[in-house]
């Protein structure tokens, strides 16, 4: 681990530093509370800190309180102290201290406290990873990795509100792969999934950094185009249609598959758009018209 030791007593500090180094840890050693706080609030902060209770400016208890209030990640705090009264320990726990280390230093005690802190930090890391995994599953399409339908509705609502507030244009392109059922029936659903993944990857490559891509459902994708009016959105959709038509997909499974797409575009301001529902309904109607007119085309 990367461990901070903060103690104004040079003998104690060097002894703890030498012990930690011998145990294989990376050590950051400081002499006072201000330096300890600065190190623990840095972007590469140690995850475990051993703080002397009685060091100056501020003391270990005050540093712990400020770390609890300001640190981005949890820091396991061990308070180095000769205080052993119950009321002192209660005050330290109230300040957010995790554990205590008695003075003078006992190496066996230090080792056991570090193991305890490591277990807590490892558990927290696993919990955060699980939380992030659940968040990703809730907001992303499991097959393509794009934003899912629920998330794109939230994002689009935020972007449309910003466009209305700033009186700036915004557009939506709704894309549908033509005759996708035939691909599944002819080549199998695994190939169909590969087609969807490749289309998603292509979309991510060609959009701007500010654009937002989502799988809307089935073989439908949505691209949100901030700061884009009807002419620009139509031109983008036409380039995208031509690009997909010119590509060969999933050649690894045999003969390359050629795709065409129908794309419906809707824009704000204009076209009676007052809500996200209006914007998506217009895009869906334009997409339906593109299909009715023979597919492999763009309609606004």
N, C-alpha and C positions, 0 to 999 in steps of 0.2 A: 504493500500500500504506500501511497504518498501521505506522510504524516507530518503535522505541524507540532512542534514543541515550542511553547512560549513560557520563558522563565527568566527573571532578571538575575537569578543566582547563577554565575558562570559555571561553578563546579557542578551543580545539579544538572544544568542544561547540557553541558558537555557529556556528563555521564549518561543521561537519557539518550542523547544523540548517538553516542558510541554504541549503546546497547541496541537501539533501533537499527542502526546501520549493520551491525553484526547479525541481526535477525533477518536481514535482507530487504529492509524497507528503505524507500526514498524519504529523506528527512529535510524539512524546512525548519530552520531554527531561528527564532527571533527573541528579542530581549524584553519587549513590552507589549502592552495591549493594543496600541495604535497599529504597530506593524503586524500583529497577529490578525487584527480585524481586516486590514488591507489584504493580507494573504488569503484569508478565508472568503473574501468577497470577490476575488479575482476569477477570471474565466477558467483558469486551470487550477482551481483551489484544491487543497487536500481535502479528502473526504473524512478524515479523522484528525482530531486535534487534542493535544494534551496541554491544558492551560493551568498555569499557576494561579491559585486564587488571589494571592496577595501581590501580584506584579503591578507596577504602576501604569497609570494613564492609558486606558482604564484597567480595572482589575479583571480577573478571569470571569467572574460572574457577569459583569457588565458586557464583556465581549460576547459571552454566550447569548445574552438577551438580544444583542444587536444582530448576531448571526442568525438567530431564529427569525428575526423580523425581516432580514434583508437578503439572506443567501438564497440563490436560485435552486441549489440542490441541498439535500439534507446532509449535515455534518454531524458525525458522531463525536460528542464532546466528553472527554474525560477530565475531571477537575483534579489537579494535583494539589493536595492540601494536607495540613496537619490538624485541621478542624475535624472534630469527631462528635460534637454535640448534636443531639437529634434535631434541634431547631435550626442549626447551621445546614445540616443535610436537607431538611425540608425546604429551606430557602433556596438551596442550590437546585433541587428538583423543580421548584416553581419557576426558576430562571431558565429551565430547559436542559440542564445537565443530564447526561445519560449515565455516567458512572464516576467512580472516585478512585484515586490512586493515592495511597498514603505516603507521607514523607516520614523518614528517609526512604529512598527508593529501594524496593524489593524487586529484583529482576523476575522472579517467579510470578509475583503478583502482576507485574507489568505485562508479562507474556499472556497470562490468562485474561486480563482486561482487553488486550488487543484481539485475542481470539473471539471474545464475546462481541466486540465492536465489528469485527470482520463478518461474523455471522449475521448481525443485524443489517449491515450494509449490503451483503450479498442477497439477503431476503428482499430488501427494498428494491434492489436492481431487478430481481426477477419479477416482482410485483409491477414495477414500472414497465417492464418489457411486455408483460401480459396485458396491462392496461393499454399500451400503445397498439398491440396487436388487435385488441377488441375495437379500439377506435378506428383503426385502419379498415377492419372488416365492416364496420358500420357505415363508413363513408366511401368505400371503394368497391368497384365491381370485382368479384372474385376471379373472373376469367381474364380480363384485359388489364386490370390494375388501374383503370381510369376512375375518375369520380363516378359514383352511382347516381341514379335518378333522384333520390332524396337529397343528396348533397348538391347537385347542380341546381335544384330548385332554390335552395338556400343561397347559393352563390349568385344565381341570377337575380334573386330578389334584392340582394345587397347592391349588385352592379346597376340594376335598373333604378333603384332609389338614388344612387349617386348620379346617374345620368340625368334624372329628372331634376335633382337639386342643382346640378351644375349646368343644366341645359346643354348637355353634350349627347351625341348620338350613341346608340348601341344597336347591335344586330345579333340575330341568332340564325345559324344554319343547321337545319335538321336533315340528316343524311340517312338514306335507307339503301341497303344493298339489294339490287334488283334480282328477283328470282332466287332468293337465298334458300328457299325450301328445296328447290331443285338441286342445289349443291349438296344439301344434307342427304337427300334421297339418292343421289347418284354416287357421291363419294363417301358418305357416312358422316356421322355427327362429329367425330374426332377431327376430320378434315374441315368441317364447318367451323369448329372452334378455332382451328389454326387460322382460318381465313379472318375470323373476327379479331384475333390477336394481331395479325399482320396489318389489318386495316387500322386498328388502334395505334400501333407503332408508327404507321405512316402519318396518321393525323398528328401525333405528337411531334413528329419531325418537321412538319410543314407549317404549323401555326407559330404565331409570334409568342414572345414570352408572356405578354399580357393576356393572351387568349386562354380560354378554359375549355377543355375537352371532356366529355362524359359519354358513357354508354347509357343511352336513355332506356333501352329495353330491347331484347331480341336482337335483330340486326340493325337497329337504329342508333345513331350517334348524334350528339348535339355539340356544336361549337359555339361558344359565346364570344362575340367579337366587340370588346369595348372600343369606344372612340371610332366607330365605323358606321357610316351611313349606308343607304341602300346601294348606291353605285359601287362602293368599295366592297361591300358584302357580296354582291352579285358577282363581281370580278373574282373575288377569292373563291367562291363556290364553283365557278366555272373552271378555274385553274385546278381545283381539287378534283372535280369530276374528270377532267382530261387526264390528270395524273393517275388516278385509280384505273381508268380505262386502259392506260398504256402499260400498266404493271402486270407482271406474271406472279401469281400467288401460289404458295405451298408447292413449289416444284420438288421439294424433298420427298413428297408422297407419290411421285409419278409425273404424269403430264401436267404442265403448268395450267392453272385455272385463270381464266380471264373474267374480270368483273366489270359490271357497270353499276352506277349509282344514280339515284334520283335525289335531288336536293331541293328543299324548300327553305326560302329565306324570308325572315320578317325583321322589321326595323322599328326603332323609336328614334325621334318623334315621327308622328304621322300614322297613317293606317288605323286610326282609332285606338291606338295602344294606350292603356291606362294602368295596366297591371302585368305581372308575370304571366298570368293565365292568358291575357290577350296576346302577348308576344308569342307564346308557345302555340296557341290556337291558330294564329295567323301562319306560323311556320308549318304547322301540320296541314293546314288547308293548301298552302303552296306546294307542299310535298305531294299531297293527294293529286293536285293538278298536274304536277310533273309526271306522275305515274299514268294519269289518265291520258296525257298527251303523247304517250308512247315510251316512257321511261328514258333513262340515260340523258337527263336534261335538268336544267335549273329553272325554277320559277320563283318569283318574288311576290 
